[in-house]
Every structure is written in C-alpha cells, then in structure tokens.
Amino acid sequence: MRIEQGFHQTPFPLWHPYDTDLVLPQILKRILPADAFQDVSADLERFGRLVNGPIRELNELCSDPKITQYDNWGRRIDKLHTSEGWRELKKLAIKEGLVAIFYERKFGEYSRVWGFAKSFIFQGDSNVVMCPLSMTDGAARVIELLGTADMRARVFPRLTSRDPSQAYISGQWMTERPGGSDVSQTETTATEATHPSELRALGPVYNLDGFKWFSSATDADMAVALARTGDRSLGSRSLSLFLVPMRFPFAGVSLHPQLAHSNNGIEIHRLKNKLGTRLVPTAELSLNATTGFRIGDLNAGVKSITPVLNITRLHSAITSVGCLSRCLSIARAYASVRIVDHGKHLLRDVSVHTATLAKVSLLYRALAHLVFGVVHLLGRVETGVASPAEEARLRLLTAVAKGFAAHKACGGMEECMAALGGEGYMEENIISRLIRDCLVEKIWEGTINVLSLELIRGAHSNPLALKSLAEWSKAIIDSVPPQMERSLSEALSILRISVQYLLSALKPPVSQFVPRPALILFGHVFAALYLLEHSVWSSVNDESEKEIDMECFRRWVVEEGLVEATEEVKRIVGSPEDGGRRTDVDSDIVYGKAKL
C-alpha cells in the first residue's frame, strides 16, 4: 500500500488561543473593569489571530544559536549567530508591547493583568522569546525604582520601547560557579573606575572582573549583574547591582571614543548545551575590566535585585501555565477529530479520556486563577494602590505561584501528550518541546526548595504577612452566599481546616522539613481560595458557567490533593523533633551507609 492510500487522520484544528480558552476570558472579566475588559479582550482577539498565523509560521524559521569565536586570522570576535525566526519573534514581541504595556500603564493597576494575559496566550508559540523579555521587564522596573536620573532618561525608555530599532533587551547575570542560587559566594569583583564625565553621567562607574556561569540572553544589549564591592567574608552583604552594557556605544556614549565599537571586555566562553530553551543563547561569560554602572546603594545588591526577581518569577509562572494551556488546547482539539471504536465515536465522547482531560483542565484552572490573582497584586503594588497587607501577601504568594506552577504544570502537560497517543510524542505537535522548555521553570529563579525557604523567611520577617493571609482567607470564605455554602459545605469545611493548619504550622519555630511541604500546601490552599473567589463572583453575577465554577472549586479541594498536602504537613509537624536522626537515615537511603 502506498502512503497516499488507506486511512488518513484529520489534522487537529489550530484553535484561537484566547477565544477558545475556557478560563482566561472569565478571569479577565472578573478582575478587569468593564471598559478595560472590552479593550483588552479586543486586543487579545487580534493578537490571538496573529499567534494562530504569522507567529506559528515564524517558528518554522527558528533554530539553535551558534557562536564563531575566532575569525580566519585568529582574532577573537565572539560573533553570536541567532536564527531569523528568533530575531523576528523578538521584534514582534517588542512591537506588541509585551514589556511596554506594563510601563505605559494605560489601565493603571490592571496593566499588569493585560500584559501578562497577552504574554500568556503567546507562550505556547513564543519559542521562549519571553525569557529575555521577562528579564527586560525586570531591568526596566529596577531602573525605574533605583536608577540614576540619566539611566531613567536614556536607558529606561529603550527597555520599554515598542520600536524594535530603538528597544534594548536585557539579560540577567547572577549565577556563578561557587554558589549557584547562593549569590553570597559570588566571585566577580567590581572596583570603582575613572572614566570621562559623559560616561559617568549614567551612574557610578566600575570595572567588573569575573566569570558568569549562566548568562541568559547573551544576544541582549545589556544585563543587570551582581558583583562584589566589599570583603568576601561579608557574603551577600558586600554585593552591589550593576547595569552592564554588552557593547559600546551604549545609550549614546562610547567607552573608547577612538573606537567605533567595543565588546566591553566580555568574552563568550561557550554556549550552554541545554535540555530545553535551546533557542535562548545562554552562555558562560568572562568579564575582563568590563564597564558597569552601579544601580542603587553600595553593597545593597541583593535588596536592589528583589524587584527584578518578583517580576521574573511571575513571568516564570505565566510560562508554566501558558504552556499547559497550549498543550491542553492541542489535546482538546485532537479529541474533536480523532475517531475511535471502529469509527463509531470521537475520542472526546470516550468517558475515561474526557475524565483524564477534566483533571488536567481542573489543574489548569487552579493554576491560572492563582497566578493571575498574584499578577493583580503586583499591579496594585506597582501603582501605589496596594495596602500594606497586600504588599505583604505579594511577597509570599510570588514564591508560591512560581514554585507551585512549575511543580504542577509539567505533569499536566505530560497527560496532554499521552492524550494524543504516539502523535503526542512527535516533535511536530510541539508538546514535547513545551515540556522540555518548561522543565527549566523548576530551576530558573529558584527551585522549590529555595523558594520554600524564602517563603518561611518572608512569613517570619514581616509580622503582617501571616495576619494578612488569615484575614484575606477569612474574607473570601465569609463572602460565600448561604445557598452556595450549603452546596459546598464539605469543601468549605476542608478549606477552613487547611487554612488554619497552614498558618499555625508556619509560626516559629519551624522544623527544617516543613518548608517544602508548606509551599505545596500553600499552592493548594491559595489556588482554592482564588477558585472560590471566582465561584462567588460567578454565582452572584449569574454567569453561565456558575455551576461549573462551583464544581471546579469543590473538586480541587476534595479530590485534587489539598487534603493529602495538609496531612503531610501535619505528619511532619506532629513527628517527634529528631531532625538529626531523620537526616542520617535520609542520607543512608540516598547514598548508602558507605557514602559512596
């Protein structure tokens, strides 16, 4: 038989990433004022058509970056080659305002919701171009807050530009060989330098020397970087934050007026060979008397970088959930055309298949509500309308949203892959690439273990933190109308108990084994609270999906792991405090008694 003969599977349709989404439009309808919702929806419908057409075509032009380190005369040139698709995707993202929206602030506190919603529907077809855009967003925010007047006048407008010919992209350099996530071990040093007054206008000038082990977006125009400006024995207390141009001229000034161009003493050692995110040119960089401009106070680098991390962590969460949305859309579309059971039924009519996708859809709903709830908090904080309680809540929930989304999303994506059978495993259907790309979210900007420790520190450093969470949780639960309360009595009872236990478990002293399970429980609880908030809104406003919204809340609480997550924290807190013994046994299980 020839390939042209016999059965041919109908290709699944490419659904509009916004119009056919069952969750995002309703989230936006609830959060946004009516006029903003109308304008944002129109923009997302237009952009969604662009995603469905030209953007997916650009993906065909994407390939891995390469580097030419020496020319044919043996001169060091470190020329980075990126694909046409990658460059065009970056230009398109800039034109669409995927950084600019946040700083134009057309809708005030809701501009973050708009911009992240637009990024959200782009994620599945962006080929990770939002990675450098997320770092650009973080750099823009830190310069807006802490930059010199000249940085704000000459650099900030380029970071937030919609014109690709003028826009700057920023990388982020913190990771070094000794410490990984522990920046206190940073080896790169920064010494104050003397330069022409024109150069000093951008800020205090330093020469940086060191080696950056992971530098994402090596094709960027600049980076924000940590370097040591004091005694190494002080750890993170002797780090400062710097704006580092990748090359000169930069922002209208030249490092060496006699030279037309300069690579600013930066050498690309090699490009990283990664499992996923392969289009992002991540490199090992050697800094040799590299010029940088200090941002913020001397030796306050860790504090200065915090606004960047808050933003990039939410971008990470958006990536996780946005890619899950794309995978679920593919699985739903495939089920609408795949014929099974001797040609009698569509796959979507098979109960066990639909039950599996219902669990994935429920996970997607929970994560989307959690992440966009935190995004709205960020918008309120940035525009100065947040209460102190909301500011405290944002610090804790940023780590939770990032960590919980990364922890859960890939499992849902794997189920979507399996829902297509062998076709799901094929590269052409992109689910495999999305899984590979999203696995990095479990690592980038903090693993779950790192984030869980930050969660505990945040809960203990601000007396308002746990109090604000308790009050907000109570307000959401108390807002449930009587009729809803009767229908959801079991789920509400479980949620009340879990909230109370979670908050009590975080009061000091906290066992060393509590932080990670506590973060997972946090994710379950606050996803449930955001689902409940939405369900109340849906019921009060008599939305067509109100019964589905109630059922999704009920299932998430009763069936999807909240009870088990609560019991896990209870088990750890209730165990006799013998951390040393437990650690010894853990070590024997992992490494053996001989500690090979």
N, C-alpha and C positions, 0 to 999 in steps of 0.2 A: 504493500500500500504506500502511495506517495503521501507526503506530509499534507498536501492540499486536500486529500480525501478524508472521509470519516468525520468524527465529531470535532468541532471547534468551540472552545469555551468563549462565551461572550465576555469581552473585557469589562471589568467593573467601571462604572461611571466615575468621573472626577468631580466630586461634589464641591460646591462652593463652601469655603472654609468657615464662613460666618452664617450665611442664610440657612444652611442645613445643620448647624450645630444646635443641639437641644438645650444647651446650658448657658453659653456665654451671652446670647442676647437677653435672656431673662435676668442674669446677674446685672448687666448694664442697665436694664430697665428699672431694676430696684435701686441701684446705687445712684444713678445719674438723675439730675433734674430733667424734666420733660423736654425742654428746649435743647439741652446738651445731648440727651439721648437721641433725639431726632437727627442732629447734626453728626454725631459720632456714628450712628448706625448707617447713615448715608455714606460716610467716608469708608467705613468697613465694608460695605457692599461694593463700592467702587474698587477698593484695594483688593478685595477678595477675587474680583474678576481678573485683576492683574496677576494675582497669585496663581489662579487657575490657568492662565495662558502664558504670557511672556516670561514670568518668573520661572515656571516649571521648564520652559524651553531653555532658559539660561543655565539650568542645572546640567544640561547636556554638554555645556562648554566648560564645565568645572573639572579640574584635575589637580593633583598634588603639587605643592610648590617645590622648587628646586633652587640650589644655590651654586653659583660659579665663584669660587674663592680667589682664583688667580687667572690673570689674562695670559695670552700666549707669550708674553715677555717675562712672565714670572712675577708680575706685580700683584700685590694683594688688592683685590677690588670688591670682594664680598657682594657680588651682584645677585639680588634675590629675584627669582622668576616666579610670578604667580599667573594663574590662568585667566583668560579673558572672562570666563563666567564669574569667577570670584571678584574680579575688579568691577564688573558691571553690576553684580549684586550689591556691592558696597555703595556704588554710586546711586543705585535705585533706593536703597535704604536711607541714604542721606537726603535725597530729593523728597522722599515721603515723610521726612521729619521724624524719624524714629529715635532721634536724640532731641531735635529741635522742639518737638511738641511739649516736652517736659519743662522747657525754659521759656517758651512763648507764653505759657500758662493762660491760654485763651479761656479755659474753663476753671481757672483757679485751682482749688483743691482736687478737682476731678480730672485735671490734665494728666496726672499720673495714670489714672484708670484708663483714659483714652489711649495714651501712648502704649501702655502695656497690653491693652486689648489688641492694638494694631500689631505689635510685636508677636503676640500670642498666635494670631492666625497666619503669621508669616513663618513661624518656627519650623514647621514640618517641611517647608520647601526652601528654607533660607541657606541650607548647606553651612550652617553655623556662622554665618556672617554677622549675626547678632552678638557673637562673642567680642570682637573688637568694638562694636557699637556700645555694648554694655560698659566696657572699660572707659570708653569715651564719655559716656554719661557720668560715670563716677568721677572722672577727672574734671569734667565741667562743674560738677557740684562742689568739689573741694576747692577749686579756684574761685568759684562764686562766693564761697564762705570764707576762705583763708588767703586767697591770692593777693598779691600786691595790686595797686591801682593799675600798673602797666600790664600785668597779667590779665586783669579783668577787661582792660581796654583792647588788648592786642591778641590775646590767646583765646579767651572765653568766647568771643563772637565766632571764631573759626570752629571751635569744638561744637558749637550749637547751630552752625550754618546749615541751610538747605541747598547750598550751591556746591556741588562736588569739586569744582575748580578752586574753591576757597576753603573748603572744610578741612579740618585736621581730624585725624584718627589718633587715639591714644592707646598705648599699651600699659601694662602694669607689671612692675618688677619688684617682687618681694622675696620669692623663694631662692634660697641658696643651698649649697651642698651640706653644710653642717647641720642645719636646723629644719629644713622642710617647712612645716607650718609654724615652727618655733622661731620667730624672727629675732628673738633675743640672741641667737647665735650668728647674726649677720656679720660677715667678714668685710664687706665693701665699706671703704672709708671715704669720708668727704672732708677735704681741707679747704678752708677759705682761700679764695684766689683774687688776684688783682687783674682786672680787665678794663677795657675802655668804658667810659661813662655810659655810652649808648647801650652797651651790653648789661651793665649793672642796673639799668633802669628797670629791667624785667624783675629784678629781685636780688637778694644776696647771692653772689656767685661763688661756686665751689668747684673743685676738681674731684671727681669720683674715680676711685680705683678699686676694682674687684671683679667678681665673676658671678653673673646671674644665671642660675641653673635652669629655670623655666621662664622664658620671656615670650608670652603670647603676643600675637600681632606684631611680629618683627617687621612687617611692612608698614607700620604706623609712622606717623610724623613725629611723635613724641611719646614719652612714658612718664608715669609717676612712679618713683622708686624710693625705697628706704635705704639709707646709708648711715654709717656710724660717725657721729660728730663728737664723741666723748670716749671715756675709758670703757674698754670692752667688758670690764668686770661689772659695770652697771647694767649690762644686758639691754633690755628694750628701753630702759630709761635714758640711753645715750644714742638713740636713733632719731634722725630727722627725715622729713619728707621733702622730695625734690621733684621739680619739673625738669626732665631730661630731653632735650631735642635729639632726635635721631640723626639729624644732619643740619648743617647751616648752609645758606641763610635760613633763619627761623624767625617768624614774627617780625620781619622787616629788618633784622640785624644780622651781621656776619661775625663769625668767630675770628676769622683772619681776613681782613679787608683785601689783602693781596690775592686771596684765593677765591675762585668763583664758587667752589663747593667744598664742603668738608664733611666727613663722616663722623665728626665729633669724637674721635678716639674710640669708636665702637667697632669691635671685630666679631663677626659671627663664627663661632667655633664649629657648630654643626646644627642642622635641623633635627628635631626630635622625631623618632620613629614611633608613632603612637598607634594605639588600637583604633581609636576613632578621632573625630575632629581633625581629620588629616588635611583638610583644606586650610586650616589656620596655621600659618607659619610660626610654629613655636620653636625657639632656638636657645642654645647656650651662648651667652654673650660675655665677651671680655671687655671690661671698661678700663681704659688707659688714659688717665688725665682727662676724663670725659667731663665736659662742662654741664653743670646742673644749677638750677635756681631754687633756693630753699622756699618751700611753701609753709607758712605757719611759723610757730615759735621754735627756737633751737631746742633740740632734744625732746621734742613733743611729737615725734613721727607717728607713734602708734595711735595716739589720740587724734592726730590730724588725719590719719588714713581711715578712721572709723566711718565717716560719711560715704567714702568710696565703697567700703565693704557692705554697708547696708544696702546700697543700690545694686551692686553686682550680685549679691546673694539673692535679691528678689528677681533679677534677670535670670539667675540660675533656676529658681523655682518656676518661673514662667516658661523657660526652655523645657524643663521636665514635663510639665503639664501640657504645654502646647504640642509637644511631640507625641504625648499619649493621645491627645485629641486627634492628631493626624492619623495615627495608627488605628484608632477606633473608627474613624471615618472610613478608612480603607476596608476594615473588617465588615462594617455595616453595608458598605456599597457592594462588596463581593457577595455577601449573603443575599442581596437583592437580585443577583443574576445567576448564581450557581444553582444548577438543577441537580437534585439527588433523588434517591429512592426510585430507581428505574424511570427517571424522567417525570415523576408524578408531582414532586413538590420543589419549591425553592428552599434553599438552605435556611432562610430566615423563618420558615414555618416549622423547623425541627425544634421541638421544645428544649432539648438538652443543649443545643447550640445557642439558642436565644438566652437560656438561663446563664450560660457562661459569659456571654457578652453583657448581660444585665449586671453581673458583678463587676465587670470592667467599667461599664458606664457609671455605676454607683461610685466606684473609686474615683473616676474622673470628676464626677460632680463634687464629691467631697473635697478633693484637692483644689479644684477650681474655685470653689467658694472660700476655702481657707486662704489661698494665695491672693485673690482679689480683695478679700477683706483686709489683708495686711497692706496691699498696694494702696488702698484708700487711706489707711492710716498714714502711710508715708506721704501721700499728697497733702493731708491735713497738717502734718508736722512741717513740711517744707514751706507751706504758705502761711504759717504762723497762726493757724486757727485751732490747733490741737490743744487740748487741756493737758496739764502735767500728767494726769492718769493715762491719757492716750499716748503720750511720749514714752512713758514707762512701759506700756503694753507693747509698743512698736519694737522696743529693743529686744524683748523676749520673743515675740512672735516672728520676727525676722529670721532668727536662727531656727525656730521651729518649722516655719514654712519651707525654708531652703532644705533643711535636713529631712523632713518628713516626705516632701515631694520627691526628692532624689531617692529615698529609701523605697518608696512605693511604686513610682511610675514605671520603672523598667519591667517589673513583674507584670503589670497590666499590658505593657507593650508586647511582652512575650506571649501572652494569651491571644493577643490580636494576630500575631504571626502564626500561631498554631491554628487559628480560626480559618486561615486560608489553606491549610494543609501544606503540601510541598511548595505551592506557589508563594506562600508566605516567606519561605526560606530563600527565595530567589532575589538577587540584588535588584532586579528591575522594579520590584514592587516596594522598594526603599525601606521597608520596616527594619530589615537587618542593619542598614546604615543608621537609622534613627536610634536603634538600641545601642549600637557601638558609640555613637556620638553622645548619647545621654548618660552612659555609664560614667563619664567624666564628672558629672554633677555630684556623684557620690564622693568626689575628691576635691575638685576645684572649690576654692573659697571655704575650705573646711570640711573634713569628714564628719560623720555623725558623732563620733567620739569627741572631736574637737568642739563641735557646735554644742554638744550636750554639756561640756564643761563651761562654755561661755554662758549657756542658759542658767546654770547654777550660780555663776558669778553675778550675772545680771539680776537674778532674783534676790541675791543677798546684799548687793551693793546699793540698792535703792529701796528704802522701806516702803515706798509707794507701789512697787512692782506687783507683789502678790496681792496687795489690798485692791489695786485697780482691777486685776484679773477676777478677783472674787466678786467685786461689785458689778462688773460688766456681765459676768456669767449669770449672776442672780437677776439682773435686769432683763436679760434675754429670756430666761426661763419664766420669770414672772409675767412677761408680756403675752404668754400663750393664752388665747381665749378659752373660756370654760369648756366649750364643746370640743375643741382640739385637745385640751388636757385630758378629757375622758377617753378620747380615741387613742391617745399616745401615752397613757398612764404608765405602762411598763417601761417604755423607752425613757420617759422623763425621770422616772424613779432611778433607773440605772445611771443616767447622766448626772443627776444631783449627787449621787453617792460618789461617782468617779471624780467630779469636780472637787468635792470636799476632801477626798482622799489624796488627790494630786497635790492640792495646795498644802495640806498638812505634811505630806512626805517631803516637800521642799524646804521646810523650816529647818534651820541648822540645829544640831549638826547633821550633815547628810552623808550617808555611807558612800564609800568610793564606788560601789557597784550600782548606785541609784541613777546617776546622770543619764546614761544612755536609755534605759527603760523609761525614765521620766520623760525624755524628749519624745519618744514614740507615743507614750500616753498623752502627752501634751497635744501631739498632732491629731490623735483620735478625738480627744475632747473638744478641741477648738474647731476642728472641721465639723463636728457635730453641732456645736453652738452656732456656727455660721449657717449650716444647713437649716437649723431650727429658726434662726432669724429670717431666713428666706421663706421658709414654710409659713411662718406667721404673716409675713407681708403678702404672700401669695393668697392665703386664706382671707385676710382682711380685705384685699382688693379684688377678691373673687376672680382670680386668674384661672384660665382654662386648665392649667396644669396643677392646680392646688392639691388634688388628691395624690398625684404622682409625687409632688414635693413632700407631702406628709409621709408617704410610704418610703421615700428615699431616706428621710431622716430616721424613721423607725428601723429600717434595715441596717443602716450604718451603725446605729447604736447597739442593736440587739444581735446582729448576725456577723458583723464585719471586723471583729477583733477588739472592740473597746473593752468588753468585759475581760477578755484574756490579758490585755495590756494592763488593766487595773490590778488583776490578780498577780501579775508578775511583779509589779512594784510592791504590792502588799507582801508577797513572799520574801522579797529582799529586805524590806524594812522590818518585817517580823522575825527574820532569822537572827539567831544569836550573833552578836558582833564579834566575828573571828575572821576579820579580813585577811590576816596573815596566813592562816591555815587554808582558806579558800584559794588565795593566790598561789600558794605552794602546790595545791592539788591541780589547779588550772595549768600551772607550768609543767607538771608531770604529764598531764593529758596531752598537751601540745608538743612538748619537747622530749618527753621521756625522762626517767629518773637520771639517766646518764647525761642529760642536757647536751645532746649531740649538736 
